[in-house]
Structure formats: structure tokens, C-alpha cells
């Protein structure tokens, strides 16, 4: 029996199929509905149907953030299986069209293209060690995406995300405001979670940022950490003698290592990054103007040389046009030094690419 995702694939004519059930509603001028009443549909494409890509697609679907989701992967059977598995839940979800293909043409007309494709991170492997294995893949993916959806926003999730965001910017030819890396949006959530658990408050009420590289050299910005508008670090240091420099570095290290811990335990990360990226998708496509620590072009910020085209995470205002602005945070001298060191590490890696 022929496998199919719709009745039309089984030979049933879909043209006018609903006419036997529904009577057309006249607008007073014409007997047929007019197209100018329809709102513009939103399309999101997810490149890579692995654990991360499908967690992102599933979260976007359940949060009703897109009218159409296109999935692309190099493995056709797995790709079809993932699409069918989501389609079969249609009765329990918002109405969203799901399509998939191994060919990039299925992404045509995307408003947002999310790239998760890449080699899986091996336990103990740093994100920067993934670089050479993923750049070659991006040379195939990004130009094709840009050709199919020249007005889309590119959101890069593949690791090492900061360098690959730079690669995507160069290969796409898109303006810098339309190429964004997921960056430390998730790191900041992990940071906020640890602090919220200690302070016994909701993580959403903790205002805290991790900036710089999404990885080993990320910077915890303690100087601006606050809850309910109150600076937290000073209070913690006054009430707990254990909150000295060494302890703060231990907390930062715990945030960085938390991803490695999850990978060591279950082999990959998926759910947290799925929610993190859906959070970014909401801000972008719904023009929320929310502030997120994401990977953006950081040249000229915090003493990073203007001629160093390096992407790293800084708090950025996101909306329908992409990056609407980047916050010029007030950092301590030590935080600035660490951020520059993070930028230097990333800059040195981008110079090896010859782009």
C-alpha cells in the first residue's frame, strides 16, 4: 500500500473537497472570499532534524509561532518519520502546515531559517573543536538557504555557534542585522536558574547575563545582576562570606559545564535549547522588542577593535527586522578584560577560515 501524508497522495482529488461541507460566505460584493482579507502567513524552516532541530520544531509548533514549518535533513527516512510523527498530533495542536524534504527548495519563502545541522558534540569535546567539521557543511547549506529565502532572518544554533554565525553572515551576504546566533541565551537561563534556586525566587525574576563566547570563555556579568531592581552580588557578599572571587568563578564554571553534564548523561542536549530558540523566534516574528543575549557582530563594543569582525553574545533588542540594537553594557574592568579575551579567542578561530 502506498505510504502517504495526505489523501491527495492516495489518489483523492483535493480540489473543492470542502465544498460539500461548507457554504461560502459572501462579503457583500462577491460570492467568493477575497484574498485581501487573509493575513500574511509566517514560515519557519529548520535545517537539521536531529535531537536539537526537532526539539526546536516541536516547541515552535506547540507555542503556535508559525503557520508553516519546513524541515530539512540529509536522512530522508528519519526526516519523513519525524514529520509524520508531528503531523499525527494535528488534532491536539494549533493548525500548522508541516512539510519536509532533503532539498533546500522546500524552504522557499521562509521568514526565519534556523540552522541546527552539524556534527554532534562528543562528550568532553569543546565547541570550538567542532569548527572544521561544520564549516564545510555550512558552505553547502547557507548559500542555498539565502537563494531560496533572500529576505529571511538566519538564526544559527549549530556549534561552535559564534564562529558559525560569522560563517553564515559571510556566506549568505545578508545584512548583519539578519544573521543571529543563539549565543548565550541558554547560558543566561542556566545562570538565572542556579541563582533563582539559591535565592528561592522564580528564574524569570532574576536579571542576569552571560556574554561573550557560547562556551568555555563565556563571561558571567555579576556587576549588573539584580532581583526586583536590587543588586544581588553586594547583598550576597555581605551575608555570605563564601561569595568571593573563587566561588563566583565556580558558579560560572558550573554554568559552562552544565551542557557537558547533560551530554555526558543522555548523549545530547535538546529540550532547553528548544525552549531557548523558541523564545528567540517569538521575539523576532512577533516583533516583541525583547532583550536577549545573542551572538551579534561585536566589533567596536567594549574595546573590541573595529576591524575585528567577530560574533559573540551581547544583550540585543530583537524584532521582526532582526537585531534592532545592541546594548552597550556597563562592565567592570575585569568583566571587560574577560570579554576581550573571549573575543580574541573567537577572532583567532575565524582567521583560520579564510572567509
Rosetta blueprint (number, residue, H / E / L):
1 X L
2 X L
3 X L
4 X L
5 X L
6 X L
7 X H
8 X H
9 X H
10 X H
11 X L
12 X L
13 X L
14 X L
15 X L
16 X L
17 X H
18 X H
19 X H
20 X H
21 X L
22 X L
23 X L
24 X L
25 X L
26 X L
27 X L
28 X L
29 X L
30 X L
31 X L
32 X L
33 X L
34 X L
35 X H
36 X H
37 X H
38 X L
39 X L
40 X L
41 X L
42 X L
43 X E
44 X E
45 X E
46 X E
47 X E
48 X L
49 X L
50 X L
51 X H
52 X H
53 X H
54 X H
55 X H
56 X H
57 X H
58 X H
59 X H
60 X H
61 X H
62 X H
63 X L
64 X L
65 X L
66 X L
67 X L
68 X E
69 X E
70 X E
71 X E
72 X E
73 X L
74 X L
75 X L
76 X H
77 X H
78 X H
79 X H
80 X H
81 X H
82 X H
83 X H
84 X H
85 X H
86 X H
87 X H
88 X L
89 X L
90 X H
91 X H
92 X H
93 X L
94 X L
95 X L
96 X L
97 X E
98 X E
99 X E
100 X E
101 X E
102 X L
103 X L
104 X H
105 X H
106 X H
107 X H
108 X L
109 X L
110 X L
111 X L
112 X E
113 X E
114 X E
115 X E
116 X L
117 X L
118 X L
119 X L
120 X L
121 X L
122 X L
123 X L
124 X L
125 X L
126 X L
127 X H
128 X H
129 X H
130 X H
131 X H
132 X H
133 X H
134 X H
135 X H
136 X H
137 X H
138 X H
139 X H
140 X H
141 X H
142 X H
143 X H
144 X H
145 X H
146 X H
147 X H
148 X H
149 X L
150 X L
151 X L
152 X L
153 X E
154 X E
155 X E
156 X E
157 X L
158 X L
159 X L
160 X L
161 X H
162 X H
163 X H
164 X H
165 X H
166 X H
167 X H
168 X H
169 X H
170 X H
171 X H
172 X H
173 X L
174 X L
175 X L
176 X H
177 X H
178 X H
179 X E
180 X E
181 X E
182 X L
183 X L
184 X L
185 X H
186 X H
187 X H
188 X H
189 X H
190 X H
191 X H
192 X H
193 X H
194 X H
195 X H
196 X H
197 X H
198 X H
199 X H
200 X L
201 X L
202 X L
203 X H
204 X H
205 X H
206 X E
207 X E
208 X E
209 X E
210 X E
211 X E
212 X E
213 X L
214 X L
215 X L
216 X L
217 X L
218 X L
219 X E
220 X E
221 X E
222 X E
223 X E
224 X E
225 X E
226 X E
227 X E
228 X L
229 X L
230 X E
231 X E
232 X H
233 X H
234 X H
235 X H
236 X H
237 X H
238 X H
239 X H
240 X L
241 X L
242 X L
243 X L
244 X L
245 X H
246 X H
247 X H
248 X H
249 X H
250 X H
251 X H
252 X H
253 X H
254 X H
255 X H
256 X H
257 X H
258 X H
259 X H
260 X H
261 X H
262 X H
263 X H
264 X H
265 X H
266 X H
267 X L
268 X L
269 X L
270 X L
271 X H
272 X H
273 X H
274 X H
275 X H
276 X H
277 X H
278 X H
279 X H
280 X H
281 X H
282 X H
283 X H
284 X H
285 X H
286 X L
287 X L
288 X L
289 X L
290 X E
291 X E
292 X E
293 X E
294 X E
295 X E
296 X E
297 X E
298 X L
299 X L
300 X L
301 X L
302 X L
303 X L
304 X L
305 X L
306 X L
307 X L
308 X L
309 X L
310 X L
311 X E
312 X E
313 X E
314 X E
315 X E
316 X E
317 X E
318 X E
319 X E
320 X L
321 X L
322 X E
323 X E
324 X E
325 X E
326 X E
327 X L
328 X L
329 X L
330 X L
331 X L
332 X L
333 X H
334 X H
335 X H
336 X H
337 X H
338 X H
339 X H
340 X H
341 X H
342 X H
343 X H
344 X H
345 X H
346 X H
347 X H
348 X H
349 X H
350 X H
351 X H
352 X L
353 X L
354 X L
355 X L
